């Protein structure tokens, strides 16, 4: 879990970190994500939708121990974040 948080903090400085449910699901449908992170209190219906699309594109899913308000603070945002993702690097 600490490795995941460290990678999230490091990716904040790049354009690879996708913040938000709608943007994450849109990228999942296109198969453009490397990994998806869920906050501990992410809504079950939202989580199941994202897990479904992640399974279709073979994208790993990580359930974090932090709640959405803590995740917002970690990402230095003034709002709650229930879903984050890492965009694949284009080769």
Secondary structure, 3 states (H helix, E strand, C coil): CHHHHHHHHHHCCCCCEEECHHHHHHHHHHCCEEEEEECCCCCHHHHHHHHHHHHHCCCEEEECCCCHHHHHHHCCCCCCCCEEEEECCCC
